[in-house]
Amino acid sequence: VVTYELMVGMPPFEKSSKSRTVDAILDAKVKPALMSGLSDECVDFITRCLSKKPAARPSIQELLDHPWIKHHWETSSLHSSPAASHISMSSQDEEKDVVYIPPFDPIPFPIEVEPRLP
């Protein structure tokens, strides 16, 4: 939900009232609108995270291994900083216990929002 809000600028299921928002969250047929300016990898990441079925959502390791996260980790200068010695992007590294997901490229503003079905 946080990734959606950061990328789109509003909550994924927000409606005109609290009760309608709750209904949208619970209704398996309601899908959040995604902006057309998002990459396919970003849309895939968000769509997987917002699965209505908890068992269908990816694990934290699957999220860390997602191409969208890996791409932005590899292009970020943060992974080569001294602080990165405690950052783990792989479950094979048992000694590192802190996970850091680096920032992503901001969306240029102003933008036109067009709903995009996953």
PATISE-172788 format. One record per atom (N, C-alpha, C, O): residue in one letter; x, y, z; atom name; residue number from 0. Coordinates in steps of 0.1 Angstrom, whole numbers. Layout:
BEGIN
+------+-------+-------+-------+-------+------+
| zaba |    xx |    yy |    zz | lotor | tipa |
+------+-------+-------+-------+-------+------+
|    A |     X |     Y |     Z |    CA |  NUM |
...
+------+-------+-------+-------+-------+------+
END
This chain:
BEGIN
+------+-------+-------+-------+-------+------+
| zaba |    xx |    yy |    zz | lotor | tipa |
+------+-------+-------+-------+-------+------+
|    V |     8 |   -12 |     0 |     N |    0 |
|    V |     0 |     0 |     0 |    CA |    0 |
|    V |     9 |    12 |     0 |     C |    0 |
|    V |     6 |    22 |    -7 |     O |    0 |
|    V |    19 |    12 |     8 |     N |    1 |
|    V |    28 |    24 |     8 |    CA |    1 |
|    V |    35 |    26 |    -5 |     C |    1 |
|    V |    36 |    38 |   -10 |     O |    1 |
|    T |    40 |    16 |   -12 |     N |    2 |
|    T |    46 |    17 |   -25 |    CA |    2 |
|    T |    36 |    23 |   -35 |     C |    2 |
|    T |    39 |    32 |   -42 |     O |    2 |
|    Y |    23 |    19 |   -34 |     N |    3 |
|    Y |    13 |    24 |   -43 |    CA |    3 |
|    Y |    11 |    39 |   -40 |     C |    3 |
|    Y |    11 |    47 |   -50 |     O |    3 |
|    E |    10 |    42 |   -28 |     N |    4 |
|    E |     8 |    57 |   -24 |    CA |    4 |
|    E |    20 |    65 |   -28 |     C |    4 |
|    E |    18 |    76 |   -33 |     O |    4 |
|    L |    32 |    60 |   -27 |     N |    5 |
|    L |    44 |    68 |   -31 |    CA |    5 |
|    L |    44 |    70 |   -46 |     C |    5 |
|    L |    48 |    80 |   -51 |     O |    5 |
|    M |    40 |    59 |   -53 |     N |    6 |
|    M |    41 |    60 |   -68 |    CA |    6 |
|    M |    29 |    67 |   -74 |     C |    6 |
|    M |    31 |    74 |   -85 |     O |    6 |
|    V |    18 |    66 |   -69 |     N |    7 |
|    V |     5 |    71 |   -75 |    CA |    7 |
|    V |     1 |    84 |   -68 |     C |    7 |
|    V |    -5 |    93 |   -75 |     O |    7 |
|    G |     4 |    86 |   -55 |     N |    8 |
|    G |     0 |    98 |   -48 |    CA |    8 |
|    G |   -13 |    98 |   -41 |     C |    8 |
|    G |   -17 |   108 |   -36 |     O |    8 |
|    M |   -19 |    86 |   -40 |     N |    9 |
|    M |   -31 |    84 |   -32 |    CA |    9 |
|    M |   -33 |    70 |   -28 |     C |    9 |
|    M |   -26 |    61 |   -34 |     O |    9 |
|    P |   -41 |    67 |   -18 |     N |   10 |
|    P |   -43 |    53 |   -14 |    CA |   10 |
|    P |   -49 |    45 |   -25 |     C |   10 |
|    P |   -57 |    50 |   -33 |     O |   10 |
|    P |   -46 |    32 |   -26 |     N |   11 |
|    P |   -51 |    24 |   -37 |    CA |   11 |
|    P |   -66 |    22 |   -38 |     C |   11 |
|    P |   -72 |    20 |   -48 |     O |   11 |
|    F |   -73 |    22 |   -26 |     N |   12 |
|    F |   -87 |    19 |   -26 |    CA |   12 |
|    F |   -96 |    30 |   -21 |     C |   12 |
|    F |  -108 |    28 |   -18 |     O |   12 |
|    E |   -90 |    42 |   -20 |     N |   13 |
|    E |   -97 |    53 |   -14 |    CA |   13 |
|    E |  -110 |    57 |   -22 |     C |   13 |
|    E |  -109 |    59 |   -34 |     O |   13 |
|    K |  -121 |    58 |   -15 |     N |   14 |
|    K |  -133 |    62 |   -21 |    CA |   14 |
|    K |  -139 |    75 |   -14 |     C |   14 |
|    K |  -132 |    81 |    -5 |     O |   14 |
|    S |  -151 |    79 |   -17 |     N |   15 |
|    S |  -156 |    91 |   -11 |    CA |   15 |
|    S |  -160 |    90 |     4 |     C |   15 |
|    S |  -163 |   101 |    10 |     O |   15 |
|    S |  -161 |    78 |     9 |     N |   16 |
|    S |  -164 |    77 |    23 |    CA |   16 |
|    S |  -157 |    65 |    29 |     C |   16 |
|    S |  -152 |    56 |    22 |     O |   16 |
|    K |  -156 |    65 |    42 |     N |   17 |
|    K |  -149 |    53 |    49 |    CA |   17 |
|    K |  -156 |    40 |    46 |     C |   17 |
|    K |  -149 |    30 |    43 |     O |   17 |
|    S |  -169 |    40 |    46 |     N |   18 |
|    S |  -176 |    27 |    43 |    CA |   18 |
|    S |  -173 |    22 |    29 |     C |   18 |
|    S |  -172 |    10 |    26 |     O |   18 |
|    R |  -173 |    31 |    19 |     N |   19 |
|    R |  -171 |    27 |     5 |    CA |   19 |
|    R |  -156 |    23 |     4 |     C |   19 |
|    R |  -153 |    14 |    -4 |     O |   19 |
|    T |  -147 |    29 |    11 |     N |   20 |
|    T |  -133 |    25 |    10 |    CA |   20 |
|    T |  -132 |    11 |    16 |     C |   20 |
|    T |  -125 |     2 |     9 |     O |   20 |
|    V |  -138 |     8 |    27 |     N |   21 |
|    V |  -138 |    -6 |    33 |    CA |   21 |
|    V |  -144 |   -16 |    23 |     C |   21 |
|    V |  -138 |   -27 |    21 |     O |   21 |
|    D |  -155 |   -12 |    17 |     N |   22 |
|    D |  -161 |   -21 |     7 |    CA |   22 |
|    D |  -152 |   -24 |    -5 |     C |   22 |
|    D |  -151 |   -35 |   -10 |     O |   22 |
|    A |  -145 |   -14 |   -10 |     N |   23 |
|    A |  -135 |   -15 |   -21 |    CA |   23 |
|    A |  -124 |   -24 |   -17 |     C |   23 |
|    A |  -119 |   -32 |   -25 |     O |   23 |
|    I |  -119 |   -23 |    -5 |     N |   24 |
|    I |  -108 |   -31 |     0 |    CA |   24 |
|    I |  -112 |   -46 |     1 |     C |   24 |
|    I |  -105 |   -55 |    -3 |     O |   24 |
|    L |  -124 |   -48 |     5 |     N |   25 |
|    L |  -129 |   -62 |     7 |    CA |   25 |
|    L |  -134 |   -69 |    -6 |     C |   25 |
|    L |  -135 |   -81 |    -7 |     O |   25 |
|    D |  -138 |   -61 |   -16 |     N |   26 |
|    D |  -144 |   -66 |   -28 |    CA |   26 |
|    D |  -132 |   -71 |   -37 |     C |   26 |
|    D |  -124 |   -63 |   -42 |     O |   26 |
|    A |  -132 |   -84 |   -39 |     N |   27 |
|    A |  -121 |   -90 |   -47 |    CA |   27 |
|    A |  -121 |   -85 |   -62 |     C |   27 |
|    A |  -111 |   -86 |   -69 |     O |   27 |
|    K |  -132 |   -80 |   -67 |     N |   28 |
|    K |  -133 |   -75 |   -81 |    CA |   28 |
|    K |  -127 |   -61 |   -82 |     C |   28 |
|    K |  -124 |   -57 |   -94 |     O |   28 |
|    V |  -126 |   -53 |   -72 |     N |   29 |
|    V |  -121 |   -40 |   -73 |    CA |   29 |
|    V |  -106 |   -40 |   -74 |     C |   29 |
|    V |   -99 |   -45 |   -65 |     O |   29 |
|    K |  -100 |   -34 |   -84 |     N |   30 |
|    K |   -86 |   -33 |   -86 |    CA |   30 |
|    K |   -82 |   -18 |   -86 |     C |   30 |
|    K |   -89 |   -10 |   -92 |     O |   30 |
|    P |   -71 |   -15 |   -80 |     N |   31 |
|    P |   -67 |    -1 |   -80 |    CA |   31 |
|    P |   -62 |     4 |   -93 |     C |   31 |
|    P |   -56 |    -4 |  -101 |     O |   31 |
|    A |   -65 |    16 |   -97 |     N |   32 |
|    A |   -60 |    22 |  -109 |    CA |   32 |
|    A |   -45 |    25 |  -108 |     C |   32 |
|    A |   -41 |    30 |   -98 |     O |   32 |
|    L |   -38 |    21 |  -118 |     N |   33 |
|    L |   -23 |    25 |  -119 |    CA |   33 |
|    L |   -21 |    34 |  -130 |     C |   33 |
|    L |   -27 |    33 |  -141 |     O |   33 |
|    M |   -11 |    43 |  -128 |     N |   34 |
|    M |    -8 |    53 |  -138 |    CA |   34 |
|    M |    -1 |    47 |  -150 |     C |   34 |
|    M |     6 |    38 |  -148 |     O |   34 |
|    S |    -4 |    53 |  -161 |     N |   35 |
|    S |     2 |    48 |  -173 |    CA |   35 |
|    S |    17 |    50 |  -174 |     C |   35 |
|    S |    25 |    44 |  -182 |     O |   35 |
|    G |    22 |    60 |  -166 |     N |   36 |
|    G |    37 |    63 |  -166 |    CA |   36 |
|    G |    45 |    54 |  -158 |     C |   36 |
|    G |    58 |    55 |  -158 |     O |   36 |
|    L |    39 |    44 |  -151 |     N |   37 |
|    L |    47 |    35 |  -143 |    CA |   37 |
|    L |    53 |    23 |  -152 |     C |   37 |
|    L |    46 |    19 |  -162 |     O |   37 |
|    S |    65 |    19 |  -149 |     N |   38 |
|    S |    71 |     8 |  -157 |    CA |   38 |
|    S |    63 |    -5 |  -154 |     C |   38 |
|    S |    56 |    -6 |  -144 |     O |   38 |
|    D |    64 |   -14 |  -164 |     N |   39 |
|    D |    58 |   -27 |  -162 |    CA |   39 |
|    D |    62 |   -34 |  -150 |     C |   39 |
|    D |    54 |   -41 |  -143 |     O |   39 |
|    E |    75 |   -33 |  -147 |     N |   40 |
|    E |    81 |   -39 |  -135 |    CA |   40 |
|    E |    75 |   -33 |  -122 |     C |   40 |
|    E |    72 |   -41 |  -113 |     O |   40 |
|    C |    73 |   -20 |  -122 |     N |   41 |
|    C |    67 |   -14 |  -110 |    CA |   41 |
|    C |    52 |   -18 |  -109 |     C |   41 |
|    C |    48 |   -21 |   -98 |     O |   41 |
|    V |    45 |   -18 |  -120 |     N |   42 |
|    V |    31 |   -23 |  -119 |    CA |   42 |
|    V |    30 |   -37 |  -114 |     C |   42 |
|    V |    22 |   -40 |  -106 |     O |   42 |
|    D |    39 |   -46 |  -119 |     N |   43 |
|    D |    39 |   -60 |  -114 |    CA |   43 |
|    D |    42 |   -61 |   -99 |     C |   43 |
|    D |    35 |   -68 |   -92 |     O |   43 |
|    F |    52 |   -53 |   -95 |     N |   44 |
|    F |    55 |   -53 |   -80 |    CA |   44 |
|    F |    43 |   -49 |   -72 |     C |   44 |
|    F |    40 |   -55 |   -62 |     O |   44 |
|    I |    37 |   -38 |   -76 |     N |   45 |
|    I |    25 |   -32 |   -68 |    CA |   45 |
|    I |    14 |   -42 |   -69 |     C |   45 |
|    I |     7 |   -45 |   -59 |     O |   45 |
|    T |    11 |   -47 |   -81 |     N |   46 |
|    T |     0 |   -57 |   -82 |    CA |   46 |
|    T |     1 |   -69 |   -74 |     C |   46 |
|    T |    -8 |   -73 |   -67 |     O |   46 |
|    R |    13 |   -74 |   -73 |     N |   47 |
|    R |    16 |   -86 |   -65 |    CA |   47 |
|    R |    14 |   -83 |   -50 |     C |   47 |
|    R |     8 |   -91 |   -43 |     O |   47 |
|    C |    19 |   -71 |   -46 |     N |   48 |
|    C |    18 |   -67 |   -32 |    CA |   48 |
|    C |     3 |   -65 |   -28 |     C |   48 |
|    C |     0 |   -67 |   -16 |     O |   48 |
|    L |    -5 |   -60 |   -37 |     N |   49 |
|    L |   -19 |   -57 |   -34 |    CA |   49 |
|    L |   -29 |   -69 |   -36 |     C |   49 |
|    L |   -41 |   -67 |   -37 |     O |   49 |
|    S |   -23 |   -81 |   -38 |     N |   50 |
|    S |   -32 |   -92 |   -40 |    CA |   50 |
|    S |   -42 |   -93 |   -28 |     C |   50 |
|    S |   -37 |   -92 |   -16 |     O |   50 |
|    K |   -54 |   -96 |   -31 |     N |   51 |
|    K |   -64 |   -97 |   -20 |    CA |   51 |
|    K |   -63 |  -109 |   -12 |     C |   51 |
|    K |   -67 |  -110 |     0 |     O |   51 |
|    K |   -56 |  -119 |   -18 |     N |   52 |
|    K |   -54 |  -132 |   -11 |    CA |   52 |
|    K |   -40 |  -132 |    -4 |     C |   52 |
|    K |   -30 |  -132 |   -11 |     O |   52 |
|    P |   -40 |  -132 |     9 |     N |   53 |
|    P |   -27 |  -131 |    16 |    CA |   53 |
|    P |   -17 |  -142 |    12 |     C |   53 |
|    P |    -5 |  -139 |    11 |     O |   53 |
|    A |   -22 |  -154 |     9 |     N |   54 |
|    A |   -13 |  -165 |     5 |    CA |   54 |
|    A |    -7 |  -162 |    -9 |     C |   54 |
|    A |     4 |  -168 |   -12 |     O |   54 |
|    A |   -13 |  -154 |   -17 |     N |   55 |
|    A |    -8 |  -151 |   -30 |    CA |   55 |
|    A |     3 |  -139 |   -30 |     C |   55 |
|    A |     9 |  -137 |   -40 |     O |   55 |
|    R |     4 |  -132 |   -19 |     N |   56 |
|    R |    13 |  -121 |   -18 |    CA |   56 |
|    R |    27 |  -127 |   -17 |     C |   56 |
|    R |    30 |  -137 |   -10 |     O |   56 |
|    P |    37 |  -120 |   -23 |     N |   57 |
|    P |    51 |  -124 |   -22 |    CA |   57 |
|    P |    57 |  -123 |    -8 |     C |   57 |
|    P |    53 |  -114 |     0 |     O |   57 |
|    S |    66 |  -131 |    -5 |     N |   58 |
|    S |    74 |  -130 |     8 |    CA |   58 |
|    S |    83 |  -118 |     7 |     C |   58 |
|    S |    85 |  -113 |    -4 |     O |   58 |
|    I |    89 |  -114 |    18 |     N |   59 |
|    I |    99 |  -103 |    18 |    CA |   59 |
|    I |   111 |  -106 |     9 |     C |   59 |
|    I |   116 |   -98 |     2 |     O |   59 |
|    Q |   115 |  -119 |     9 |     N |   60 |
|    Q |   126 |  -123 |     0 |    CA |   60 |
|    Q |   122 |  -122 |   -14 |     C |   60 |
|    Q |   130 |  -118 |   -23 |     O |   60 |
|    E |   110 |  -126 |   -18 |     N |   61 |
|    E |   105 |  -125 |   -31 |    CA |   61 |
|    E |   104 |  -111 |   -36 |     C |   61 |
|    E |   107 |  -107 |   -47 |     O |   61 |
|    L |   100 |  -102 |   -27 |     N |   62 |
|    L |   100 |   -88 |   -30 |    CA |   62 |
|    L |   114 |   -82 |   -32 |     C |   62 |
|    L |   116 |   -75 |   -42 |     O |   62 |
|    L |   123 |   -86 |   -24 |     N |   63 |
|    L |   137 |   -82 |   -26 |    CA |   63 |
|    L |   143 |   -87 |   -38 |     C |   63 |
|    L |   152 |   -80 |   -44 |     O |   63 |
|    D |   139 |   -98 |   -43 |     N |   64 |
|    D |   144 |  -104 |   -55 |    CA |   64 |
|    D |   136 |  -100 |   -68 |     C |   64 |
|    D |   140 |  -103 |   -79 |     O |   64 |
|    H |   126 |   -91 |   -66 |     N |   65 |
|    H |   118 |   -87 |   -77 |    CA |   65 |
|    H |   127 |   -78 |   -86 |     C |   65 |
|    H |   135 |   -70 |   -81 |     O |   65 |
|    P |   125 |   -79 |  -100 |     N |   66 |
|    P |   133 |   -72 |  -109 |    CA |   66 |
|    P |   133 |   -56 |  -107 |     C |   66 |
|    P |   143 |   -50 |  -109 |     O |   66 |
|    W |   121 |   -51 |  -103 |     N |   67 |
|    W |   120 |   -37 |  -101 |    CA |   67 |
|    W |   129 |   -32 |   -89 |     C |   67 |
|    W |   136 |   -22 |   -90 |     O |   67 |
|    I |   129 |   -40 |   -78 |     N |   68 |
|    I |   137 |   -36 |   -67 |    CA |   68 |
|    I |   152 |   -38 |   -70 |     C |   68 |
|    I |   160 |   -30 |   -67 |     O |   68 |
|    K |   155 |   -50 |   -76 |     N |   69 |
|    K |   169 |   -52 |   -80 |    CA |   69 |
|    K |   175 |   -42 |   -89 |     C |   69 |
|    K |   186 |   -37 |   -88 |     O |   69 |
|    H |   167 |   -37 |   -99 |     N |   70 |
|    H |   171 |   -27 |  -109 |    CA |   70 |
|    H |   175 |   -14 |  -101 |     C |   70 |
|    H |   185 |    -8 |  -104 |     O |   70 |
|    H |   166 |   -10 |   -92 |     N |   71 |
|    H |   169 |     2 |   -85 |    CA |   71 |
|    H |   180 |     1 |   -75 |     C |   71 |
|    H |   187 |    11 |   -71 |     O |   71 |
|    W |   182 |   -11 |   -69 |     N |   72 |
|    W |   193 |   -13 |   -60 |    CA |   72 |
|    W |   206 |   -13 |   -68 |     C |   72 |
|    W |   215 |    -6 |   -63 |     O |   72 |
|    E |   206 |   -19 |   -79 |     N |   73 |
|    E |   219 |   -19 |   -87 |    CA |   73 |
|    E |   222 |    -6 |   -93 |     C |   73 |
|    E |   234 |    -3 |   -94 |     O |   73 |
|    T |   213 |     3 |   -96 |     N |   74 |
|    T |   215 |    16 |  -101 |    CA |   74 |
|    T |   217 |    27 |   -90 |     C |   74 |
|    T |   220 |    38 |   -93 |     O |   74 |
|    S |   215 |    23 |   -78 |     N |   75 |
|    S |   217 |    32 |   -66 |    CA |   75 |
|    S |   231 |    32 |   -61 |     C |   75 |
|    S |   238 |    22 |   -61 |     O |   75 |
|    S |   236 |    44 |   -58 |     N |   76 |
|    S |   249 |    45 |   -52 |    CA |   76 |
|    S |   249 |    40 |   -37 |     C |   76 |
|    S |   260 |    39 |   -32 |     O |   76 |
|    L |   238 |    38 |   -32 |     N |   77 |
|    L |   237 |    34 |   -18 |    CA |   77 |
|    L |   243 |    21 |   -15 |     C |   77 |
|    L |   248 |    19 |    -4 |     O |   77 |
|    H |   242 |    11 |   -24 |     N |   78 |
|    H |   247 |    -2 |   -21 |    CA |   78 |
|    H |   262 |    -2 |   -20 |     C |   78 |
|    H |   268 |   -12 |   -15 |     O |   78 |
|    S |   269 |     8 |   -24 |     N |   79 |
|    S |   284 |     8 |   -23 |    CA |   79 |
|    S |   288 |    17 |   -12 |     C |   79 |
|    S |   300 |    20 |   -10 |     O |   79 |
|    S |   279 |    23 |    -4 |     N |   80 |
|    S |   283 |    31 |     7 |    CA |   80 |
|    S |   287 |    23 |    19 |     C |   80 |
|    S |   284 |    11 |    20 |     O |   80 |
|    P |   295 |    29 |    29 |     N |   81 |
|    P |   299 |    21 |    41 |    CA |   81 |
|    P |   288 |    16 |    48 |     C |   81 |
|    P |   289 |     5 |    54 |     O |   81 |
|    A |   276 |    23 |    49 |     N |   82 |
|    A |   265 |    18 |    56 |    CA |   82 |
|    A |   259 |     5 |    50 |     C |   82 |
|    A |   252 |    -3 |    57 |     O |   82 |
|    A |   262 |     2 |    37 |     N |   83 |
|    A |   257 |   -10 |    30 |    CA |   83 |
|    A |   263 |   -23 |    36 |     C |   83 |
|    A |   258 |   -33 |    32 |     O |   83 |
|    S |   273 |   -22 |    44 |     N |   84 |
|    S |   279 |   -34 |    49 |    CA |   84 |
|    S |   269 |   -42 |    58 |     C |   84 |
|    S |   272 |   -54 |    60 |     O |   84 |
|    H |   258 |   -36 |    62 |     N |   85 |
|    H |   248 |   -43 |    70 |    CA |   85 |
|    H |   236 |   -46 |    62 |     C |   85 |
|    H |   225 |   -49 |    68 |     O |   85 |
|    I |   236 |   -44 |    49 |     N |   86 |
|    I |   224 |   -45 |    41 |    CA |   86 |
|    I |   224 |   -58 |    33 |     C |   86 |
|    I |   235 |   -62 |    28 |     O |   86 |
|    S |   213 |   -65 |    34 |     N |   87 |
|    S |   213 |   -78 |    27 |    CA |   87 |
|    S |   202 |   -78 |    16 |     C |   87 |
|    S |   191 |   -74 |    19 |     O |   87 |
|    M |   206 |   -82 |     5 |     N |   88 |
|    M |   196 |   -84 |    -6 |    CA |   88 |
|    M |   195 |   -99 |   -10 |     C |   88 |
|    M |   188 |  -102 |   -20 |     O |   88 |
|    S |   200 |  -107 |    -2 |     N |   89 |
|    S |   200 |  -122 |    -4 |    CA |   89 |
|    S |   198 |  -129 |     9 |     C |   89 |
|    S |   204 |  -126 |    19 |     O |   89 |
|    S |   190 |  -140 |     8 |     N |   90 |
|    S |   188 |  -148 |    20 |    CA |   90 |
|    S |   200 |  -157 |    23 |     C |   90 |
|    S |   201 |  -163 |    33 |     O |   90 |
|    Q |   210 |  -158 |    13 |     N |   91 |
|    Q |   222 |  -166 |    15 |    CA |   91 |
|    Q |   231 |  -160 |    25 |     C |   91 |
|    Q |   240 |  -166 |    30 |     O |   91 |
|    D |   230 |  -147 |    28 |     N |   92 |
|    D |   239 |  -140 |    37 |    CA |   92 |
|    D |   233 |  -139 |    51 |     C |   92 |
|    D |   225 |  -130 |    54 |     O |   92 |
|    E |   236 |  -149 |    59 |     N |   93 |
|    E |   229 |  -150 |    72 |    CA |   93 |
|    E |   234 |  -139 |    82 |     C |   93 |
|    E |   226 |  -136 |    91 |     O |   93 |
|    E |   246 |  -134 |    80 |     N |   94 |
|    E |   251 |  -125 |    90 |    CA |   94 |
|    E |   245 |  -111 |    89 |     C |   94 |
|    E |   245 |  -104 |    99 |     O |   94 |
|    K |   241 |  -107 |    78 |     N |   95 |
|    K |   235 |   -93 |    76 |    CA |   95 |
|    K |   221 |   -93 |    80 |     C |   95 |
|    K |   213 |  -102 |    75 |     O |   95 |
|    D |   217 |   -84 |    89 |     N |   96 |
|    D |   203 |   -85 |    94 |    CA |   96 |
|    D |   195 |   -73 |    91 |     C |   96 |
|    D |   183 |   -72 |    96 |     O |   96 |
|    V |   200 |   -64 |    83 |     N |   97 |
|    V |   192 |   -52 |    80 |    CA |   97 |
|    V |   189 |   -51 |    65 |     C |   97 |
|    V |   198 |   -54 |    57 |     O |   97 |
|    V |   176 |   -49 |    62 |     N |   98 |
|    V |   172 |   -48 |    48 |    CA |   98 |
|    V |   169 |   -33 |    45 |     C |   98 |
|    V |   161 |   -27 |    52 |     O |   98 |
|    Y |   175 |   -28 |    34 |     N |   99 |
|    Y |   172 |   -14 |    30 |    CA |   99 |
|    Y |   168 |   -14 |    16 |     C |   99 |
|    Y |   175 |   -20 |     7 |     O |   99 |
|    I |   156 |    -9 |    13 |     N |  100 |
|    I |   152 |    -7 |    -1 |    CA |  100 |
|    I |   154 |     7 |    -5 |     C |  100 |
|    I |   148 |    16 |     1 |     O |  100 |
|    P |   163 |     9 |   -15 |     N |  101 |
|    P |   167 |    22 |   -18 |    CA |  101 |
|    P |   156 |    30 |   -25 |     C |  101 |
|    P |   146 |    25 |   -30 |     O |  101 |
|    P |   158 |    43 |   -25 |     N |  102 |
|    P |   147 |    52 |   -32 |    CA |  102 |
|    P |   147 |    49 |   -47 |     C |  102 |
|    P |   157 |    43 |   -53 |     O |  102 |
|    F |   136 |    52 |   -53 |     N |  103 |
|    F |   135 |    50 |   -67 |    CA |  103 |
|    F |   134 |    63 |   -75 |     C |  103 |
|    F |   133 |    74 |   -68 |     O |  103 |
|    D |   135 |    63 |   -88 |     N |  104 |
|    D |   134 |    75 |   -95 |    CA |  104 |
|    D |   121 |    82 |   -93 |     C |  104 |
|    D |   111 |    75 |   -95 |     O |  104 |
|    P |   121 |    95 |   -90 |     N |  105 |
|    P |   108 |   101 |   -88 |    CA |  105 |
|    P |   101 |   103 |  -101 |     C |  105 |
|    P |   107 |   103 |  -112 |     O |  105 |
|    I |    88 |   104 |  -101 |     N |  106 |
|    I |    79 |   106 |  -112 |    CA |  106 |
|    I |    80 |   121 |  -115 |     C |  106 |
|    I |    77 |   129 |  -106 |     O |  106 |
|    P |    83 |   126 |  -127 |     N |  107 |
|    P |    83 |   140 |  -130 |    CA |  107 |
|    P |    69 |   146 |  -129 |     C |  107 |
|    P |    59 |   139 |  -133 |     O |  107 |
|    F |    68 |   157 |  -123 |     N |  108 |
|    F |    55 |   164 |  -122 |    CA |  108 |
|    F |    54 |   176 |  -130 |     C |  108 |
|    F |    65 |   182 |  -133 |     O |  108 |
|    P |    43 |   181 |  -136 |     N |  109 |
|    P |    30 |   175 |  -134 |    CA |  109 |
|    P |    29 |   162 |  -142 |     C |  109 |
|    P |    35 |   161 |  -153 |     O |  109 |
|    I |    20 |   154 |  -139 |     N |  110 |
|    I |    17 |   142 |  -146 |    CA |  110 |
|    I |     2 |   140 |  -149 |     C |  110 |
|    I |    -6 |   146 |  -142 |     O |  110 |
|    E |    -1 |   133 |  -159 |     N |  111 |
|    E |   -15 |   130 |  -162 |    CA |  111 |
|    E |   -18 |   116 |  -157 |     C |  111 |
|    E |   -10 |   107 |  -161 |     O |  111 |
|    V |   -28 |   115 |  -150 |     N |  112 |
|    V |   -32 |   102 |  -144 |    CA |  112 |
|    V |   -42 |    95 |  -153 |     C |  112 |
|    V |   -53 |   101 |  -156 |     O |  112 |
|    E |   -39 |    83 |  -158 |     N |  113 |
|    E |   -48 |    75 |  -166 |    CA |  113 |
|    E |   -49 |    62 |  -159 |     C |  113 |
|    E |   -38 |    55 |  -157 |     O |  113 |
|    P |   -60 |    57 |  -156 |     N |  114 |
|    P |   -62 |    44 |  -150 |    CA |  114 |
|    P |   -55 |    33 |  -159 |     C |  114 |
|    P |   -57 |    33 |  -171 |     O |  114 |
|    R |   -49 |    23 |  -153 |     N |  115 |
|    R |   -43 |    12 |  -160 |    CA |  115 |
|    R |   -46 |     0 |  -153 |     C |  115 |
|    R |   -43 |    -2 |  -141 |     O |  115 |
|    L |   -53 |    -9 |  -159 |     N |  116 |
|    L |   -57 |   -22 |  -153 |    CA |  116 |
|    L |   -45 |   -31 |  -153 |     C |  116 |
|    L |   -37 |   -32 |  -163 |     O |  116 |
|    P |   -43 |   -38 |  -141 |     N |  117 |
|    P |   -31 |   -47 |  -140 |    CA |  117 |
|    P |   -33 |   -59 |  -149 |     C |  117 |
|    P |   -24 |   -68 |  -149 |     O |  117 |
+------+-------+-------+-------+-------+------+
END
